[in-house]
Amino acid sequence: MNWETKKQYVAMDLESQGKKSDVTEGILAEECGQILTDFFKALRDRKKAEKKARLASNDINGH
């Protein structure tokens, strides 16, 4: 399901409940994009650190 179809589905669902909503694209796009970028960078950094610690542990234990 593409973004346009999702927006239409949500709008129809809200209208069926007697609610009206407008969708404006791009609001907080930069901020949200930065949050996602920071999250995935932190995730990659954490996995890299865990792998490094695991490899160091294996070296110490003679594996």
Steps between C-alpha positions, in 0.01 A plus 500: 500500500655830399489825698217653296282191550571503875406869525174435314419202723561698819294792368209269410518331841492836679214623283300184574536588869373851435845655535677726253874526467745663265833343414791733441819340375844613608408624847795419728655296217853624573467444875351152456767412248770603745343291778504194273857568387619537860315186609647277230850643548479423873375150418792439261748640754359278777516187283856586397603545866331173599681315220832654602444400864399148396811461284722635780340255743563211260866606468542505880331163541713343227224437249 
